[in-house]
């Protein structure tokens, strides 16, 4: 079977476009150096990272596009309000600052909750990521039964310092 020069040109353009899309998708994949004992679960689209331990500690990092802007203080307050008012979490301590693997400053909040009669710890970190006219927020949520939460907290906080794409 023969093909014309224009067919070859179209094929080459499609191949280059497909490689470009694959490379761009690869750049958007969230990565982090997970604490020992966490298994990374399959995630779709590269905009989230899920991991868990055999004893039900869970870590979930996600990106969300934001059209209306808002700075770190705004999104931190909005998230805190949602977690307390809508999810019934109880704050533990004050909001702290945290950096991700690129040096971007974010916030970290600790909470506790009673779920199915058991106490669980809950951590939520947040970063605002501005890219030209667009921005997104990245959240990291970590939860575990309370004694296990306390054991893993230092290692999870260290892992959040390695989050990058």
Backbone as a ProteinNet text record, in pm:
[ID]
protein_1_A
[PRIMARY]
XXXXXXXXXXXXXXXXXXXXXXXXXXXXXXXXXXXXXXXXXXXXXXXXXXXXXXXXXXXXXXXXXXXXXXXXXXXXXXXXXXXXXXXXXXXXXXXXXXXXXXXXXXXXXXXXXXXXXXXXXXXXXXXXXXXXXXXXXXXXXXXXXXXXXXXXXXXXXXXXXXXXX
[TERTIARY]
84.7	0	88.4	54.8	134.3	56.1	131.2	63.2	135.6	60.6	115.6	193.8	265.4	341.4	248.7	130.1	36.3	-15.6	-33.5	-74.6	33.3	159	269.2	278.4	257.9	261.7	152	29.7	-81.3	-49.4	6.3	42.1	147.1	248.2	354.8	299.6	211	151.4	70.9	-7.7	-86.2	4.8	112.5	204.5	270.1	314.6	377	275	153.1	48.2	19.8	12.4	-13.8	99.7	223.1	336.8	334.3	297.9	288.5	183.3	68.6	-37	7.6	74.6	123.1	224.5	312.7	412.9	346.8	249.2	179.3	103	40.4	-31.8	65.4	183.5	282.9	327.6	335.9	378.9	276.9	151.1	46.2	29.7	103.9	87.5	141.7	56.6	98.8	192.6	295.4	389.2	422.1	457.5	504	581.2	675.4	747.7	662.2	591	495.2	565.2	502.8	559.8	559.9	647.8	655.8	521.3	480.3	355.7	237.1	252.1	144.4	157.5	46.6	39.6	-31.1	33.8	-30.4	-133.8	-254.2	-363.6	-371.3	-427.2	-441.6	-531	-488.6	-571.5	-584	-693.7	-723.8	-686.5	-626.5	-606.2	-486.6	-414.7	-295.6	-319.2	-444.2	-473.4	-505.6	-481.7	-500.9	-405.4	-376	-293.2	-363.1	-388.2	-451.3	-356.8	-349.6	-267	-332	-305	-358.5	-266.4	-288	-214.8	-309.4	-253.9	-335.1	-427.9	-394.4	-478.2	-564.6	-599.5	-700.2	-656.3	-528.5	-484.2	-493.7	-547.4	-570.6	-514.9	-454	-399.9	-453.1	-508.4	-567.4	-526.9	-455.6	-410.3	-478.8	-541.4	-618.6	-597.7	-613.3	-613.4	-753.3	-793.2	-922.4	-899.9	-958	-951.4	-1041.9	-996.4	-1071.1	-1083	-1204.7	-1226.5	-1235.1	-1277.6	-1306.2	-1191.4	-1074	-959.9	-968.7	-921.4	-914.8	-773.2	-723.7	-587.4	-585.1	-467.4	-449.5	-532.9	-535.1	-613.7	-762.6	-813.4	-954.9	-988.8	-912	-943.2	-921.2	-825.4	-803.3	-923.6	-974.1	-1091.5	-1215.8	-1232.8	-1349.4	-1345.8	-1229.2	-1215.5	-1242.6	-1187.5	-1209	-1357.4	-1425.1	-1569.2	-1645	-1610.6	-1678.1	-1653.7	-1530	-1498.2	-1565.2	-1579	-1641.9	-1794.6	-1849.7	-1994.9	-2064.1	-2007.2	-2075.8	-2034.7	-1907.3	-1860.3	-1853.3	-1869.1	-1871.6	-1737.3	-1628	-1496.7	-1466.9	-1386.6	-1349.4	-1203	-1173.4	-1034.3	-944.4	-821.2	-717.6	-607	-595.4	-488.3	-518.4	-415.5	-425	-382.3	-412.1	-367.7	-216.4	-145.3	0.3	38.2	158.6	211.4	289	284.8	355.8	403.2	513.9	562	551.6	523	522.1	661.4	673.7	803.1	861	783.1	833.2	863	843.1	865	743.6	629.7	505.9	450.2	417.1	362	213	171.5	30.6	-4	-121.8	-165.9	-197.4	-187.7	-216.1	-304.9	-411.8	-505.4	-528	-541.3	-567.8	-705.3	-772.8	-907.3	-920.9	-1031	-1068.4	-1217.6	-1257.4	-1397.6	-1431	-1555.7	-1604.4	-1680.7	-1631.6	-1691.7	-1725.3	-1852.8	-1898	-1850.2	-1855.6	-1821.1	-1673.2	-1589.3	-1444.2	-1386.7	-1288.1	-1221.6	-1121.3	-1122.2	-1027.9	-961.4	-836	-765.1	-783.1	-775.6	-795.7	-703.9	-623.2	-534	-579.5	-577.6	-606.3	-505.4	-433.6	-338.9	-393.3	-356.4	-408.5	-302.3	-290.5	-202.1	-280.5	-255.6	-312.7	-204.2	-239.7	-142.8	-188.4	-114.2	-149.1	-64.9	-132.6	-66.2	-125.6	-62.8	-114.2	-251.6	-348.4	-484.8	-563.5	-509.4	-579.5	-517.8	-597.3	-542	-615.1	-554.1	-615.3	-578.2	-651.1	-613.8	-577.8	-482.4	-442.3	-471.2	-541	-566	-501.5	-460.6	-411.7	-490.1	-552.4	-630	-570.4	-551.9	-501.1	-590.9	-637.1	-719	-682.4	-697.4	-668.9	-734.5	-756.8	-801.4	-704.2	-756	-679.2	-541.6	-526.9	-390.9	-295.2	-342.1	-258.5	-229.5	-327.6	-310.1	-192.1	-192.5	-86.2	50.5	56.2	181.9	235.5	146.3	186	199	150.4	140.2	273.6	380.2	509.9	554.7	540	580.6	493.1	363.2	273.7	307.9	333.2	371.5	499.6	594.3	718.7	688.7	599.6	562.8	497	417.5	353.5	457.9	573.2	682.6	750.2	708.2	764.2	663.1	542.7	437.9	478.6	469	508.2	436.2	444.8	393.5	496.1
-118.2	0	123.3	217.5	339.4	454.6	554.5	673.7	795.6	900.4	1021.9	1101.4	1201.8	1288.4	1360.9	1398.9	1469.8	1376.4	1246.9	1149.8	1135.4	1127.3	1116.6	1240.8	1355.9	1481.6	1482.9	1443.2	1438.8	1342.2	1224.9	1125.4	1182.3	1248.4	1305.3	1412.3	1497.3	1602.3	1540.2	1437.6	1369.8	1305.8	1241.8	1177	1279.1	1391.5	1495.7	1554.4	1576.1	1629.2	1532.2	1403.3	1303	1299.1	1307.1	1309.4	1434.6	1547.6	1671.9	1662.9	1603.9	1587.2	1492.6	1385.7	1292	1358.8	1438.4	1508	1609.7	1683.3	1781.9	1713	1600.8	1527.6	1477.9	1434	1387.1	1496.3	1618.3	1729.7	1762.5	1728.4	1762.3	1656.9	1548.3	1441.6	1483.3	1471.1	1499.1	1389.9	1431.1	1335.4	1380.2	1283.4	1311.6	1190.1	1213.1	1103.9	1059.4	950.1	904.8	843.4	857.5	793.7	641	576.2	430.6	370.7	267	198.8	246.3	358.6	407.6	345.9	298.3	244.5	346.2	388	481.5	407	459	398.9	462.5	391.6	444.7	568.4	672.2	792.1	829.4	888.5	924	1068.8	1093.9	1229.9	1304.4	1251.5	1316.4	1435.5	1469.5	1585.6	1545.9	1420.2	1376.1	1261.1	1247.5	1138.7	1081.9	952.9	886.4	779.7	769.4	666.8	625.7	502.3	455.9	350.5	325.5	220.1	103.3	-8	-127.3	-106.6	-11.8	11.2	137.1	175.4	278	422.6	451.2	590.2	626.8	745	784.3	922.6	936	1063.3	1088.5	1208.2	1241.5	1383.5	1399.4	1531.2	1559	1676.3	1708.6	1852.7	1875.4	2010	2044.7	2169.5	2221	2352.8	2369.1	2497.2	2597	2722.9	2830.3	2944.4	2979.9	3088.2	3224.7	3229.7	3357.7	3414	3350.8	3402.5	3369.1	3459	3437.2	3401.2	3463.8	3436.8	3325.8	3296.2	3187.6	3209.4	3332.1	3359.9	3336.7	3379.5	3359	3209.8	3130.9	2988.7	2912	2954.2	2890.2	2910.8	3034.6	3064.3	2992.7	2990.7	2923	2773.6	2712.9	2570.2	2540.8	2622	2603.1	2612.1	2711.2	2725.9	2602.8	2553.5	2435	2312.4	2291.1	2172.7	2174.2	2291.2	2301.8	2300.7	2387.7	2404.6	2290.2	2242.5	2140.7	1998.2	1979.7	1843.4	1812.2	1914.2	1892.4	1861.2	1900.9	1876	1977.8	1936.7	2022.7	2061.3	2193.4	2235.3	2199.9	2164.6	2139.6	2241	2342	2439.5	2541.7	2618.2	2728.4	2685.3	2769.7	2747.8	2769.2	2676.7	2685.2	2703.4	2748.5	2760.9	2634.7	2599	2480.7	2509.9	2450	2464	2330.2	2335.2	2213.2	2189.4	2092.7	2057	2158.8	2261.7	2367.1	2495.5	2493.2	2611.8	2701.5	2659.7	2738.3	2730.6	2845.9	2851.3	2822	2739.8	2706.3	2709.4	2657.2	2651.6	2507.5	2478.5	2346.8	2362.1	2283.1	2287.3	2145.3	2130.5	2001.1	2002.4	1888.7	1872.8	1733.6	1714.1	1579.8	1563	1438.1	1407.1	1272.1	1253	1122.7	1060.6	947.8	881.6	738.8	703.8	569.1	529.1	623.4	596.3	596.6	624.2	624.2	763.2	802.5	930.9	918.5	1018.5	1023.7	1160.1	1162.9	1288	1326	1454.6	1502.8	1621.8	1614.4	1722.1	1771.7	1902.7	1958.9	2068.9	2052.3	2154.3	2214	2337.7	2407.7	2500.1	2499.1	2590.5	2653.8	2781	2848.4	2850.4	2803.7	2794.1	2887.2	2995.5	3092	3066.5	3061.6	3040.8	3139.8	3256.8	3359	3405.3	3400.7	3442.7	3334.2	3212.9	3102	3073.4	3015.5	2970.5	2844.3	2775.3	2654.7	2646.3	2564.3	2535.3	2387.6	2359.6	2220.6	2193.7	2084.3	2044.2	1909.4	1889.5	1760.1	1727.2	1610.1	1566.4	1436.1	1429.3	1308.5	1276.9	1152.6	1110.5	968.8	941.4	808.6	798.3	675.9	662.2	738.3	802.4	900.1	852.1	737.5	700.2	686.4	630.3	613.5	748.4	837.9	973.6	1040.8	1033.3	1096.5	1036	904	837.2	881.4	900.4	928.9	1077.7	1163.3	1305.9	1368	1342.8	1401.6	1356.4	1227	1175	1229.2	1244.7	1298.8	1445.1	1520.8	1661.1	1671.2	1583.6	1581.8	1547.4	1453	1414.4	1531.5	1611.6	1726.5	1826.2	1828	1914.3	1866.8	1751.2	1697.3	1698.2	1748.9	1748.1	1838.8	1785.7	1859.4	1799.9	1869.3	1809.5	1820.2
0	0	0	-84.6	-91.5	-32	9.6	59.8	4.8	-10.6	-69.6	35	-11.9	77.5	173.1	124.8	213.5	322.6	288.3	390.8	497.3	453.6	548.3	636.1	577.4	651.7	758.9	719.2	816.2	929.3	895.3	995.5	1091.7	1037.5	1120.2	1214.3	1162.6	1245.6	1359.5	1328.8	1433.3	1537.3	1492.5	1586	1678	1622.4	1703.6	1801.4	1754.8	1843.3	1957.1	1925.8	2029.6	2131.2	2085.8	2177.9	2264.6	2204.7	2281.1	2389.4	2356.2	2456.3	2566	2529.5	2630.2	2722	2665.3	2746.8	2838.3	2785.3	2867.7	2979.9	2950.1	3053.5	3159.9	3117.7	3212.2	3306.5	3257.6	3341.4	3448.8	3424.9	3519.4	3628.3	3621.8	3719.8	3855.7	3955.2	4091.6	4139	4211.6	4269.4	4410.5	4493.3	4628.9	4677.1	4766.4	4830.8	4949.1	4930.6	5030.9	5151.9	5269.4	5388.6	5373.3	5446.2	5443.7	5484.7	5415.3	5446.2	5364	5290.3	5205.2	5066.6	5015	4880	4792.1	4682.9	4591.2	4508.2	4505.7	4430.8	4293.5	4200.2	4064.4	4068.7	3998.3	3988.2	3840.7	3807.4	3668.6	3641.8	3529.3	3482.2	3537.4	3633.8	3684	3774.4	3802.7	3886.6	4029.4	4060.6	4197.7	4228.8	4354.4	4402.2	4524.3	4522.8	4636.8	4688.1	4820.4	4882.2	5013.7	5054.8	5182.4	5242.3	5370.7	5439.8	5463.5	5504.1	5531.5	5651	5739.3	5857.4	5846.2	5723.4	5694.3	5715.4	5700.7	5691.6	5544.1	5514.4	5375.4	5347.5	5230.1	5184.6	5044.1	5021.9	4893.1	4858.1	4747.8	4701.9	4569	4556.2	4435.3	4393.3	4262.7	4205.5	4158	4181.5	4137.1	4063.8	3945.4	3875.3	3945.8	3948.5	4013.1	3913.3	3878.4	3782.3	3847.4	3971.7	4034.7	4117.2	4112.4	4187.1	4334.4	4416.7	4560.5	4599.6	4705.9	4749.1	4854	4904.8	5000.6	5126.4	5177.1	5298.6	5275.7	5159.5	5128.8	5126.6	5049.6	5034.8	5164.6	5245.3	5374.8	5465.1	5470.9	5553.4	5500.2	5368	5309.3	5338.1	5326.1	5353.6	5500.5	5589.1	5733.7	5767.5	5711.5	5735.1	5688.1	5568.7	5515.1	5602.9	5643.5	5722.5	5858.9	5917.3	6048.8	6035.7	5951.2	5942.2	5870.2	5761.4	5680.8	5713.8	5749.5	5777.1	5926.3	6010	6154.4	6217.6	6152	6209.1	6318.9	6415.6	6527.4	6510.1	6504	6483.3	6601.6	6569.8	6670.6	6641.7	6722.6	6703.8	6595.9	6565.9	6470.8	6331.1	6234.1	6096.5	6092	6026.6	6014.2	5867.6	5842.8	5706.5	5672.3	5543	5494.1	5352.3	5312.8	5175.1	5104.8	4973.7	4893.4	4836	4747.8	4691.4	4595.8	4560.4	4472.4	4549.6	4681.3	4763.5	4775.4	4718	4725.9	4868	4925.5	5060.5	5057.9	5151.8	5167.9	5315.7	5345.8	5485	5522.5	5649.9	5703.3	5825.2	5829.2	5940.4	5990.8	6122.5	6183.7	6248.7	6237	6291.7	6351.4	6422.1	6464.3	6438.7	6426.6	6400.6	6461.4	6486.3	6532.5	6416.7	6366.6	6250.7	6290.6	6280.6	6317.8	6457	6549.4	6688	6719.9	6622.2	6644.6	6616.2	6694.5	6673.3	6559.5	6470.2	6358.7	6358.3	6321.5	6298.5	6152.3	6124.3	5987.5	5964.7	5860.8	5820.7	5684.9	5666.7	5535.5	5506.6	5395.5	5349.6	5220.6	5193.8	5076.7	5019.6	4887.1	4815.6	4702.8	4673.9	4557.2	4451	4332.7	4223	4111.8	4089.2	3984.9	3861.7	3746.1	3617.3	3518.7	3508	3417.6	3462	3369.1	3400.6	3473.3	3478.4	3541.8	3677.5	3763.6	3890.8	3932.6	4025.5	4079.8	4226.7	4296.7	4433.7	4440.9	4525.5	4550.1	4696.3	4722	4859.7	4885.1	5007.7	5053.5	5179.6	5180.9	5296	5347.2	5476.2	5540.1	5658	5667.1	5779.5	5819	5948.3	6002.1	6139.5	6187.3	6325.7	6416.1	6518.6	6595.5	6642.8	6704.4	6746.2	6626.6	6517.2	6398.7	6332.9	6333.9	6282.1	6352.6	6484.7	6562.9	6530.4	6507.9	6474.2	6338.5	6241.8	6103.6	6071.5	6157.6	6126.9	6083.8	6154.7	6119.4	5981.3	5951.3	5820.6	5708.3	5732.4	5629.5	5604.1	5708.7	5690.2	5608	5633.2	5554.5	5409.4	5386.2	5249	5176.7	5246.1	5181.5	5132.4	5197.6	5153	5026.3	4974.6	4850.2	4735.1	4759.4	4655.4	4539.8	4420.6	4299.8	4180.5	4065.7	3942.8	3833.3
[MASK]
+++++++++++++++++++++++++++++++++++++++++++++++++++++++++++++++++++++++++++++++++++++++++++++++++++++++++++++++++++++++++++++++++++++++++++++++++++++++++++++++++++++

